Amino acid sequence: MNQHDDFPNKDDVRQTVRTGYAAIATGQRSCCSGQRSGQADPVRLARAVGYDEVSLANLPEGANMGLSCGNPVAIAALREGQTVLDLGSGGGFDVFQAGEKVRASGRVIGVDMTPEMLAKARGNIEQYRRRTGLDNVEFRLGEIEYLPVADSSVDVALSNCVINLSPDKPQVWREIFRVLKPGGRVSVSDLALLRPLPDTIRAMAAALVGCVAGAVLVEQTRALLEQAGFTAIVLTPKPDYVKNMQAWNDPLYKAIAHALPPGEELADYVVSLSIEARKEGRP
């Protein structure tokens, strides 16, 4: 079952997400609904999902907006000289960290559909250059369903809590497959469902910027990857993210938890999912 059926059409989903994240980029609101604890304390959230102090300290000011649900950069084990793509790059949080991993001989491309996010990320490049001495990152305007990236040009595709927002996930995975080189890899952190959300919660979540409303079942994610052509698929649920958001009294997660049937936990339904996969062939 598709968890975003409550939206009238795909364009409405995209416009809802674009408008919401434009407001986040310009400081008019935080992610989802109300004030997220992660947004209020992005360093705390980043630490909780596995980012180290050194990486966080080296980031340009404002690049970390507390929008992560995992650490795809660490999972990817990036190497010097690789070309990396980040889908839904926001303010450049993962792009700048990946840039330091691939060094001067590598390249990192961030793609985001929100002009305000793109402006924020591009505004951070000069500070990144001064701090690292590297000139190896760029940001492109585009939708993750139609990536402005050449065929077979990327070694590693990253994404952090973004694909769940897409109204056309099969197309996103086909696009990732298209741009990866033979032997290229996927390293994604995203939100997923262990079981379908109750109808009352689906209706509540559909009115929000995305965070939970667009998530699909873990096994549906596997099927989408297989249909796109990926192999060596490893899906690792990480329930601590949702538990932390509840413990920090995040308004969205708190509201959904209160609407669950008695005796059930939000972590029984929603999980942060680490996604690893490969495009067959020799690099």
C-alpha positions as CSV (number, residue, x, y, z in Angstrom):
1,M,0.0,0.0,0.0
2,N,1.3,3.4,-1.0
3,Q,1.5,5.6,2.1
4,H,1.0,8.9,0.2
5,D,-2.4,8.1,-1.5
6,D,-4.0,11.0,0.5
7,F,-2.3,13.6,-1.7
8,P,-4.3,14.4,-4.9
9,N,-1.4,13.9,-7.3
10,K,2.4,13.7,-7.6
11,D,2.7,17.4,-8.4
12,D,0.9,18.3,-5.2
13,V,3.3,16.1,-3.2
14,R,6.3,17.8,-4.8
15,Q,4.9,21.3,-4.3
16,T,4.1,20.5,-0.6
17,V,7.7,19.3,-0.1
18,R,9.3,22.2,-2.1
19,T,7.3,24.8,-0.2
20,G,8.0,23.3,3.2
21,Y,11.8,22.9,2.6
22,A,12.0,26.4,1.2
23,A,10.7,27.6,4.5
24,I,13.2,25.5,6.3
25,A,16.1,26.9,4.2
26,T,15.1,30.5,4.9
27,G,14.5,29.9,8.6
28,Q,10.8,30.4,8.5
29,R,10.0,27.0,9.9
30,S,11.5,23.7,10.9
31,C,11.0,20.3,9.3
32,C,7.6,18.7,9.3
33,S,5.2,20.4,11.8
34,G,6.0,22.9,14.5
35,Q,9.5,22.9,16.1
36,R,11.5,19.7,15.8
37,S,13.9,19.0,18.5
38,G,16.4,17.9,15.9
39,Q,16.0,21.1,14.1
40,A,16.4,23.1,17.3
41,D,19.6,21.1,18.2
42,P,21.0,19.7,14.9
43,V,24.3,18.8,16.4
44,R,22.6,16.6,19.0
45,L,20.7,14.8,16.3
46,A,23.7,14.4,14.1
47,R,25.7,12.8,16.9
48,A,22.8,10.5,17.7
49,V,22.7,9.1,14.1
50,G,26.5,8.6,14.0
51,Y,28.3,11.7,12.8
52,D,31.6,12.3,14.5
53,E,32.7,15.5,16.2
54,V,35.5,16.3,13.8
55,S,33.3,16.1,10.7
56,L,30.6,18.3,12.4
57,A,33.2,20.9,13.5
58,N,34.5,21.3,10.0
59,L,31.2,21.9,8.3
60,P,30.3,25.4,7.0
61,E,28.0,27.2,9.4
62,G,24.3,26.4,8.7
63,A,25.0,23.3,6.6
64,N,23.6,21.0,9.4
65,M,19.9,21.8,9.7
66,G,19.0,18.7,11.7
67,L,17.3,16.9,8.8
68,S,19.2,13.5,8.9
69,C,17.9,10.1,9.9
70,G,21.2,8.3,9.5
71,N,24.8,8.6,8.3
72,P,25.1,7.4,4.7
73,V,28.6,9.0,4.3
74,A,30.0,6.6,7.0
75,I,28.2,3.6,5.5
76,A,29.6,4.4,2.0
77,A,33.3,4.2,3.1
78,L,34.2,6.8,0.5
79,R,37.6,6.7,-1.1
80,E,39.9,9.4,-2.6
81,G,39.1,10.1,-6.3
82,Q,35.5,8.9,-6.3
83,T,32.6,10.8,-7.9
84,V,29.7,11.0,-5.4
85,L,26.1,12.1,-5.9
86,D,23.9,13.3,-3.0
87,L,20.1,13.2,-3.7
88,G,18.3,16.0,-1.9
89,S,21.4,17.7,-0.7
90,G,19.8,20.5,1.2
91,G,22.3,22.9,2.7
92,G,25.2,20.6,1.8
93,F,25.5,18.6,5.0
94,D,26.6,15.3,3.5
95,V,28.1,16.9,0.4
96,F,30.8,18.8,2.3
97,Q,31.6,15.7,4.4
98,A,31.9,13.5,1.3
99,G,34.1,16.2,-0.4
100,E,36.7,15.8,2.4
101,K,36.7,12.0,1.9
102,V,37.2,12.0,-1.9
103,R,39.8,14.8,-1.7
104,A,41.0,17.0,-4.6
105,S,40.9,14.1,-7.2
106,G,37.3,13.3,-6.4
107,R,34.0,15.2,-7.0
108,V,30.7,15.5,-5.1
109,I,27.5,16.6,-6.8
110,G,24.5,17.7,-4.7
111,V,21.0,17.8,-6.3
112,D,18.1,19.6,-4.8
113,M,14.7,20.7,-6.2
114,T,14.3,23.7,-3.8
115,P,16.0,26.9,-5.1
116,E,16.2,28.3,-1.5
117,M,18.1,25.2,-0.4
118,L,20.4,25.4,-3.4
119,A,21.2,29.0,-2.7
120,K,22.0,28.1,0.9
121,A,24.3,25.3,-0.2
122,R,26.1,27.3,-2.8
123,G,26.6,30.1,-0.3
124,N,28.4,27.6,1.9
125,I,31.0,26.6,-0.7
126,E,33.4,29.5,-0.1
127,Q,33.6,28.7,3.6
128,Y,34.2,25.0,2.7
129,R,37.0,26.0,0.4
130,R,38.7,28.1,3.0
131,R,38.5,25.5,5.7
132,T,39.6,22.5,3.6
133,G,41.5,23.9,0.6
134,L,39.3,21.8,-1.6
135,D,37.3,22.9,-4.7
136,N,35.5,19.7,-5.4
137,V,31.8,20.2,-4.7
138,E,28.9,21.6,-6.7
139,F,25.1,21.9,-6.4
140,R,22.6,21.4,-9.2
141,L,18.9,22.3,-9.3
142,G,16.8,19.3,-10.2
143,E,14.3,16.7,-9.0
144,I,15.6,13.4,-7.8
145,E,13.2,11.6,-10.2
146,Y,15.0,13.3,-13.1
147,L,18.6,13.8,-12.1
148,P,20.7,16.4,-14.0
149,V,23.6,13.9,-14.1
150,A,25.1,11.9,-17.0
151,D,24.6,8.2,-17.5
152,S,27.2,5.9,-15.8
153,S,29.1,8.8,-14.2
154,V,28.9,8.3,-10.5
155,D,30.7,5.9,-8.2
156,V,28.5,6.3,-5.1
157,A,25.0,7.6,-4.7
158,L,24.1,9.0,-1.2
159,S,20.8,10.3,0.2
160,N,19.7,11.1,3.7
161,C,16.0,11.1,4.7
162,V,14.9,12.3,1.2
163,I,13.6,9.4,-1.0
164,N,10.7,8.9,1.4
165,L,9.5,12.3,0.3
166,S,9.3,11.4,-3.4
167,P,5.9,10.6,-4.9
168,D,7.5,8.4,-7.5
169,K,10.0,6.1,-5.8
170,P,10.4,3.6,-8.6
171,Q,11.6,6.4,-10.9
172,V,14.0,7.6,-8.3
173,W,15.7,4.2,-8.0
174,R,15.7,3.9,-11.8
175,E,17.5,7.2,-12.0
176,I,20.1,6.2,-9.4
177,F,20.7,3.1,-11.4
178,R,21.1,5.0,-14.6
179,V,23.7,7.5,-13.3
180,L,25.8,4.9,-11.4
181,K,28.9,3.4,-13.1
182,P,29.0,-0.4,-13.5
183,G,30.1,-1.5,-10.0
184,G,28.7,1.7,-8.5
185,R,27.1,1.6,-5.1
186,V,24.2,3.0,-3.2
187,S,24.4,4.3,0.4
188,V,21.1,5.7,1.7
189,S,19.5,6.5,5.0
190,D,15.8,6.9,4.8
191,L,12.6,6.4,6.7
192,A,10.6,3.2,6.1
193,L,7.7,1.3,7.6
194,L,7.8,-2.0,9.3
195,R,4.0,-2.3,8.8
196,P,1.4,0.0,7.4
197,L,0.4,3.0,9.4
198,P,-3.2,3.1,10.7
199,D,-5.5,5.1,8.5
200,T,-6.0,7.8,11.1
201,I,-2.2,8.4,11.2
202,R,-1.9,8.3,7.5
203,A,-4.5,11.1,7.2
204,M,-2.6,13.1,9.8
205,A,0.8,12.6,8.3
206,A,-0.3,13.4,4.7
207,A,-0.8,17.0,5.7
208,L,2.8,17.4,6.7
209,V,6.0,18.2,4.7
210,G,6.7,14.5,4.4
211,C,8.9,13.0,7.1
212,V,6.6,10.0,7.7
213,A,3.8,10.3,5.2
214,G,5.8,9.2,2.2
215,A,7.5,6.2,3.8
216,V,6.9,2.8,2.3
217,L,7.4,-0.7,3.8
218,V,10.9,-2.1,4.1
219,E,10.2,-5.0,1.9
220,Q,8.6,-2.7,-0.7
221,T,11.9,-0.8,-0.7
222,R,13.7,-4.1,-1.5
223,A,11.3,-4.8,-4.3
224,L,11.9,-1.3,-5.8
225,L,15.6,-1.8,-5.8
226,E,15.4,-5.2,-7.4
227,Q,13.0,-3.9,-10.1
228,A,15.5,-1.1,-10.9
229,G,18.3,-3.7,-11.4
230,F,20.3,-3.5,-8.1
231,T,22.0,-6.5,-6.5
232,A,23.8,-7.1,-3.2
233,I,20.9,-5.3,-1.4
234,V,21.3,-4.9,2.3
235,L,18.6,-3.2,4.4
236,T,19.3,-2.5,8.0
237,P,16.5,-1.1,10.2
238,K,17.7,1.2,12.9
239,P,14.9,1.9,15.5
240,D,16.9,4.1,17.7
241,Y,16.3,7.2,15.5
242,V,12.5,7.1,16.1
243,K,13.0,6.3,19.8
244,N,15.3,9.3,20.2
245,M,12.9,11.6,18.4
246,Q,10.1,10.5,20.8
247,A,12.3,10.8,23.8
248,W,13.2,14.4,22.8
249,N,9.5,15.2,22.5
250,D,9.7,15.9,18.8
251,P,6.2,17.3,18.1
252,L,5.5,15.2,14.9
253,Y,6.6,11.9,16.4
254,K,4.9,12.7,19.7
255,A,1.6,13.5,18.0
256,I,1.7,10.3,15.9
257,A,2.7,8.2,18.9
258,H,-0.3,9.5,20.9
259,A,-2.6,8.5,18.0
260,L,-1.5,4.9,17.9
261,P,-3.7,2.1,19.3
262,P,-3.1,1.5,23.1
263,G,0.0,-0.5,23.9
264,E,1.7,0.1,20.5
265,E,5.0,2.1,20.0
266,L,5.8,4.3,17.0
267,A,9.0,2.3,16.6
268,D,6.8,-0.7,15.8
269,Y,5.8,1.1,12.6
270,V,8.5,3.6,11.6
271,V,12.2,3.0,11.4
272,S,15.3,4.6,10.0
273,L,16.6,2.3,7.3
274,S,20.1,1.9,6.0
275,I,20.1,0.9,2.4
276,E,23.1,-0.5,0.6
277,A,23.1,-1.9,-3.0
278,R,25.2,-2.3,-6.1
279,K,25.0,-1.9,-9.8
280,E,26.5,-5.0,-11.4
281,G,29.6,-4.8,-13.6
282,R,33.2,-3.8,-13.3
283,P,34.1,-0.2,-12.4
